[in-house]
Amino acid sequence: MFGIVVNKKAERFYDEGEDIWPKRYAIWGRLVAGQPDQIAYIVFDASSLKLFMPSLFPPITAGSIPELAQKLALDPAVLDKTVSDFNAAVRPGTFNHNDLDDCRTEGLTPPKSHWARKIEEAPFYAYPVRPGITFTYLGVRVNEESRMFMTEGQVSGNMFAAGEIMAGNVLGRGYAAGIGMTIGCVSGRLAGRGAANNARN
Ligand SMILES: Cc1cc2nc3c(=O)[nH]c(=O)nc-3n(C[C@H](O)[C@H](O)[C@H](O)COP(=O)(O)OP(=O)(O)OC[C@H]3O[C@@H](n4cnc5c(N)ncnc54)[C@H](O)[C@@H]3O)c2cc1C
């Protein structure tokens, strides 16, 4: 993630550069849900604006960090200090947003482990973010044919499950971007084939 993420108190709360986004974007929902009023703000500067997929909504824009804080209804002095502390902790490195680069902070809690660059080039931007429900994740247990297990442990004669309702069988824990549709396609084919065979026999 580019820039930093702060909560309503204008304070950072997690390493924004822990890993590449497909392996980390799902955990941010829970992280933001744990913050006051379940809201957070991604704060970045002009140097990062063109580095990520454009959002449908334009970011909130300001000429300075205190002005940005005012637009976000955050404490300007605290946000200014959070950004200054972050900038002071950024160590020199070779920025590479396609890899786990060596741009990191030192002596900062929480650290930013990769893609840490000073937030100093106006205009400054922010996106307010909130958690949302993307899928159900856990539901029923299935076998390799996507046939459902019943409560007593026996497989069902005629019930199959596909998609999110059985995704926990594949994932167990965590989530990687794109895996929802992959699970849906593969288990849908298995379950569809099983159900069709069952109807024929
Ligand atoms: C904002 C968002 C972004 C996403 N982005 C991605 C992505 O980039 N890549 C990716 O791989 N996945 C993504 N996903 C996840 C992906 O959309 C889901 O994994 C996928 O849609 C699940 O398909 P499904 O058929 O299992 O369930 P669903 O699409 O949830 O279908 C379940 C259906 O059952 C219906 N239903 C529920 N209860 C009943 C009932 N009692 N009776 C009758 N019908 C009922 C519902 O109305 C719904 O139509 C995203 C999800 C969201 C919300």
The ligand as a Gaussian input file, in Angstrom:
#p B3LYP/6-31G(d) Opt

LIG

0 1
 C      -17.251000      -5.946000      -3.602000
 C      -16.789000      -7.360000      -3.927000
 C      -15.661000      -7.507000      -4.717000
 C      -15.215000      -8.785000      -5.036000
 N      -14.118000      -8.897000      -5.844000
 C      -13.699000     -10.126000      -6.192000
 C      -12.599000     -10.263000      -7.095000
 O      -12.024000      -9.274000      -7.582000
 N      -12.198000     -11.506000      -7.425000
 C      -12.803000     -12.628000      -6.902000
 O      -12.384000     -13.732000      -7.231000
 N      -13.843000     -12.520000      -6.047000
 C      -14.315000     -11.309000      -5.701000
 N      -15.389000     -11.191000      -4.846000
 C      -15.981000     -12.412000      -4.300000
 C      -16.928000     -13.052000      -5.311000
 O      -17.831000     -12.049000      -5.760000
 C      -17.653000     -14.201000      -4.624000
 O      -16.695000     -15.166000      -4.270000
 C      -18.678000     -14.839000      -5.565000
 O      -19.565000     -13.912000      -6.100000
 C      -19.454000     -15.876000      -4.783000
 O      -20.370000     -16.508000      -5.647000
 P      -21.433000     -17.483000      -5.055000
 O      -22.285000     -17.930000      -6.208000
 O      -20.766000     -18.528000      -4.213000
 O      -22.303000     -16.629000      -4.011000
 P      -23.211000     -15.354000      -4.288000
 O      -22.753000     -14.623000      -5.504000
 O      -23.280000     -14.645000      -2.967000
 O      -24.613000     -16.010000      -4.647000
 C      -25.487000     -16.527000      -3.651000
 C      -26.894000     -16.311000      -4.149000
 O      -27.810000     -16.976000      -3.269000
 C      -28.897000     -16.117000      -3.055000
 N      -29.534000     -16.541000      -1.791000
 C      -29.082000     -16.390000      -0.522000
 N      -29.925000     -16.922000       0.356000
 C      -30.926000     -17.467000      -0.362000
 C      -32.116000     -18.190000      -0.029000
 N      -32.415000     -18.489000       1.238000
 N      -32.910000     -18.587000      -1.029000
 C      -32.610000     -18.327000      -2.327000
 N      -31.498000     -17.653000      -2.704000
 C      -30.684000     -17.227000      -1.729000
 C      -28.323000     -14.741000      -3.016000
 O      -29.314000     -13.773000      -3.289000
 C      -27.294000     -14.831000      -4.145000
 O      -27.827000     -14.509000      -5.419000
 C      -15.887000      -9.933000      -4.544000
 C      -17.036000      -9.759000      -3.746000
 C      -17.470000      -8.491000      -3.448000
 C      -18.746000      -8.315000      -2.628000

